[in-house]
Amino acid sequence: MKLTIKKLTALLCLCMPLFLLANAPKQSLKTVFQQVDCNRKIKDCKGVKVWENGSKYEGEFKYGEPNGIGEMWTEEGGYYKGEFKDGMFHGQGVYSFKNGDVYKGEWLRGLRHGQGEYIWTNGAKYVGSYVSGLMEGQGKIRLANGESYEGEWKQGLAWGQGTYSKIDGGKHFGKYKAGKRDGTGMVVWRTGETLMGKWDEGLMSKRGTLQFSNGDKLIGNWEDGTLDIEVNYLTSNGQEVSGTLASIESKLSSMLEEETKAHNFGVIYYVQGLEYIKKQDYDQAIYFFEEAKKRVPLSSDLSKLIHFQLNELLNAETSL
């Protein structure tokens, strides 16, 4: 199933394309043409060099190698303009890929290294640090769908402390590992609810606390993104109810206003649906979203979030 949520897993698996660049052609390749006055005996000059594979360089030379400012057209169909050292991209430069992607920033011996900006043809954009060709250090990526991640990177993936912002207004603050939520964190929704707990390889794990906008809390254990059958519900005035969700919902009828209870349980089912999307169990996700939809007014913000997720899932099914 091809989903927008899976696209975010593709970065927030954050498994972004790495686009490792090969070094510029070395002198060992057969040269078809080289301007006569730019040979190894001449320290500084300007000229043109063409390789047998179709690559072409035009610019400054030092002892027969591209050094200084120049332009290169690569055999892959890319174009680079910027600084060279010993025949390789080195320093500041801009590389335009054949497919339209563009990288602008620092280079080290033919690889992106230092501060840079990468723009994909679909509109996604990364600004931040690179190490040996990969996103590493501090950086921010904005996806084509408007969602973004800002924080630490390692080996081309979100890794360390970071913040993921969704187009529906939700945010996750916490730790990431290999592109997935991993460790302690907190999710905040625009409806005022927060979920605090621990994630393991992208899924809720162990004890978590869902706090509602009215101050009530649901505390329960999670395993691989699935909420335990037995949970505890704490009201803002200190009352506690334990049991299954169905039994708690029934008992709260005499303790909470119907509108408040309906909203809070709509949130509970909505959050579970989000976890099942991450588990790629879309039938279960739809079930929980439908249960949430039954409980909340159509005009509410929560209802809009629920319908957004349902539309994403149902549209994906019809496109199969």
C-alpha positions in Angstrom: 0.0 0.0 0.0 1.4 3.3 -1.0 0.8 5.8 1.7 1.8 9.4 2.6 2.6 8.0 6.1 5.0 5.6 4.5 6.7 8.4 2.7 7.4 10.0 6.0 8.7 6.6 7.2 10.9 7.0 4.2 12.5 9.8 6.0 11.2 9.5 9.3 12.3 6.2 8.5 13.6 8.9 7.5 15.5 6.5 5.0 16.4 9.2 2.6 18.4 8.6 -0.7 22.1 9.0 0.1 23.3 10.0 -3.4 26.9 9.1 -2.9 29.0 10.9 -5.5 32.0 9.3 -7.1 35.1 11.3 -7.2 35.8 13.4 -10.3 37.7 11.4 -13.0 41.3 10.7 -12.0 44.3 11.1 -14.2 44.5 7.3 -14.7 41.5 7.6 -17.1 42.4 8.0 -20.7 42.3 11.7 -21.7 40.8 12.3 -25.2 41.9 15.9 -25.3 43.9 18.2 -23.0 45.0 21.7 -23.8 48.7 21.6 -24.4 49.7 24.3 -22.0 48.0 22.6 -19.0 50.3 19.6 -18.4 52.0 18.4 -15.3 55.0 20.6 -15.8 52.9 23.8 -15.6 52.0 25.0 -12.1 49.0 27.2 -12.9 46.9 27.6 -16.0 43.4 27.5 -17.4 42.2 25.0 -19.9 39.9 22.1 -21.0 40.1 18.4 -20.3 37.9 15.7 -21.7 37.9 12.1 -20.6 37.1 9.0 -22.6 33.9 8.3 -20.5 32.5 11.7 -21.7 33.3 13.8 -18.6 34.6 17.2 -19.3 36.3 19.8 -17.2 36.9 23.5 -18.0 38.7 25.8 -15.6 41.9 26.2 -13.5 44.7 23.6 -13.4 47.7 23.0 -11.3 50.4 20.6 -12.6 47.9 19.0 -15.0 45.1 18.4 -12.5 41.9 20.4 -12.0 42.7 22.8 -9.1 40.9 26.0 -8.2 37.7 27.2 -9.8 36.1 25.2 -12.6 33.2 23.5 -14.2 32.7 19.8 -14.8 30.1 17.8 -16.9 30.1 14.2 -15.6 29.4 11.0 -17.5 26.2 10.5 -15.4 24.8 13.7 -16.9 25.4 15.9 -13.9 27.0 19.4 -13.8 29.3 20.8 -11.1 30.5 24.4 -10.7 32.8 25.4 -7.9 36.2 24.6 -6.3 38.4 21.7 -7.2 41.5 20.1 -5.5 43.7 17.4 -7.1 41.0 16.6 -9.6 38.1 16.3 -7.2 35.2 18.5 -5.9 36.7 20.2 -2.9 35.6 23.4 -1.2 32.4 25.3 -2.1 30.4 24.1 -5.1 27.1 23.3 -6.7 26.2 20.0 -8.2 23.1 19.6 -10.4 22.0 16.0 -10.9 20.6 14.7 -14.2 17.2 14.2 -12.6 17.0 17.8 -11.4 18.2 17.4 -7.8 20.7 20.1 -6.7 23.3 20.2 -3.9 24.9 23.4 -2.9 27.6 23.6 -0.2 30.9 22.2 1.0 32.8 19.3 -0.5 35.8 17.3 0.7 37.7 15.0 -1.8 34.7 14.5 -4.0 32.0 14.0 -1.3 29.5 16.3 0.4 31.2 17.3 3.6 30.4 20.2 5.9 27.4 22.6 5.6 25.2 22.2 2.6 21.7 22.4 1.1 20.1 19.6 -0.9 16.9 20.2 -2.9 15.0 17.3 -4.5 12.9 17.7 -7.6 9.7 16.9 -5.7 10.3 20.0 -3.5 11.9 18.3 -0.5 14.8 20.2 1.0 17.6 19.5 3.5 19.8 22.1 5.1 22.5 21.1 7.5 25.7 19.1 8.0 27.2 16.4 6.0 30.0 13.9 6.7 31.6 11.8 4.0 28.7 12.2 1.7 25.9 11.6 4.2 23.7 13.8 6.3 25.3 13.8 9.8 25.3 16.3 12.6 22.6 19.0 12.9 20.2 19.5 10.1 16.6 20.1 9.0 14.6 18.4 6.2 11.3 19.6 4.9 9.4 16.9 2.9 7.4 17.4 -0.2 4.2 17.0 1.8 5.1 19.8 4.2 6.2 17.7 7.1 9.7 18.2 8.6 12.3 16.9 10.9 14.9 19.0 12.6 17.7 17.7 14.9 20.5 15.2 14.9 21.5 13.0 12.0 23.9 10.1 11.5 24.8 8.0 8.5 22.1 9.8 6.4 19.3 9.1 8.9 17.6 10.9 11.8 19.6 9.7 14.8 19.7 11.4 18.2 17.6 14.2 19.6 15.1 15.7 17.2 11.6 17.2 16.4 9.3 15.8 13.8 6.5 18.2 12.7 3.4 16.9 10.9 1.1 18.8 8.5 -1.8 18.1 10.9 -0.1 20.2 13.6 1.2 17.3 15.6 4.8 17.2 16.8 7.1 14.5 18.2 9.9 15.6 20.5 12.4 13.0 21.4 15.1 10.5 20.5 15.6 8.8 17.1 17.7 5.9 16.0 18.3 4.7 12.4 15.5 7.0 11.2 12.8 5.8 13.7 11.6 7.1 17.1 13.6 5.2 19.7 13.8 6.1 23.3 11.9 8.6 25.5 9.8 11.2 23.8 6.6 13.2 23.7 3.9 13.8 21.1 1.8 16.9 21.2 -1.4 17.3 19.1 -3.1 20.6 18.1 -6.1 19.4 20.1 -4.1 19.9 23.3 -3.4 16.2 24.1 0.1 14.8 24.8 1.5 11.3 24.8 4.6 10.7 26.9 6.5 7.5 26.9 9.1 5.4 25.3 9.4 4.2 21.7 11.3 1.2 20.4 12.1 1.0 16.7 9.3 3.5 15.9 6.6 1.9 18.1 5.3 2.8 21.5 6.8 0.5 24.1 6.4 0.0 27.9 4.6 2.5 30.1 3.0 5.5 28.5 0.8 8.4 29.7 -1.8 10.0 27.5 -2.9 13.4 28.9 -6.1 15.0 27.7 -6.8 18.6 27.3 -9.1 18.6 30.3 -6.3 17.3 32.6 -7.5 13.6 32.7 -4.9 10.9 32.0 -4.8 7.4 30.6 -1.9 5.3 31.8 -1.1 2.0 30.3 1.6 -0.4 29.0 2.3 -0.7 25.3 4.1 -3.5 23.5 5.1 -3.1 19.8 2.6 -0.3 19.4 -0.3 -2.1 20.9 -2.0 -0.8 24.1 -2.5 -3.4 26.9 -6.1 -4.5 27.6 -6.0 -3.3 31.2 -5.3 0.4 31.7 -5.8 3.1 34.4 -7.8 6.2 33.9 -7.2 9.2 36.2 -9.6 12.1 36.3 -8.3 15.7 36.9 -10.0 15.7 40.4 -8.1 12.6 41.5 -10.6 9.7 40.8 -9.1 6.5 39.4 -10.8 3.8 37.3 -9.1 0.6 36.1 -10.0 -2.1 33.7 -10.6 -2.5 30.0 -11.4 0.6 27.8 -15.0 -0.6 27.4 -15.5 -1.0 31.1 -13.8 2.3 32.0 -15.9 4.2 29.3 -19.1 2.8 30.9 -18.0 3.7 34.5 -17.1 7.2 33.5 -20.6 8.0 32.3 -21.5 9.0 35.9 -18.2 10.8 36.5 -17.7 13.0 33.4 -19.8 15.1 31.1 -20.7 13.1 28.0 -19.0 15.5 25.7 -15.7 15.3 27.6 -15.8 11.5 27.8 -16.6 11.2 24.1 -13.7 13.5 23.2 -11.2 11.7 25.4 -12.1 8.2 24.2 -12.0 9.5 20.7 -8.4 10.5 21.3 -7.6 7.1 22.8 -8.9 5.3 19.7 -7.2 7.9 17.4 -3.8 7.3 19.0 -4.1 3.6 18.7 -5.0 4.0 15.0 -1.8 6.0 14.5 0.3 3.2 16.0 -1.3 0.6 13.7 -0.3 2.8 10.7 3.3 2.5 11.9 2.8 -1.2 12.2 1.5 -1.2 8.6 -1.7 -3.0 9.8 -4.0 -0.7 7.9 -7.2 -2.7 8.5 -6.8 -2.3 12.3 -5.9 1.4 11.8 -9.1 2.0 10.0 -11.0 0.1 12.7 -9.7 2.4 15.4 -10.2 5.6 13.4 -13.8 4.5 12.8 -14.3 3.9 16.5 -12.9 7.4 17.2 -15.1 9.0 14.6 -18.2 7.6 16.3 -17.5 9.5 19.5 -16.6 13.0 18.4 -18.6 15.9 16.8 -18.1 16.3 13.1 -17.1 19.9 13.5 -14.3 19.3 16.1 -10.6 19.5 15.4 -10.2 15.9 16.4 -12.8 14.8 13.9 -10.8 16.6 11.2 -7.7 14.7 12.2 -9.5 11.4 12.1 -11.0 12.1 8.7 -7.6 13.1 7.3 -6.1 9.8 8.4 -9.1 7.8 7.0 -9.0 9.6 3.7 -5.2 8.8 3.4 -5.8 5.1 4.1 -8.9 4.7 1.9 -7.4 6.7 -1.0 -4.4 4.4 -0.8 -6.6 1.3 -1.0 -8.3 2.6 -4.1 -5.0 3.3 -5.8 -3.7 -0.3 -5.5 
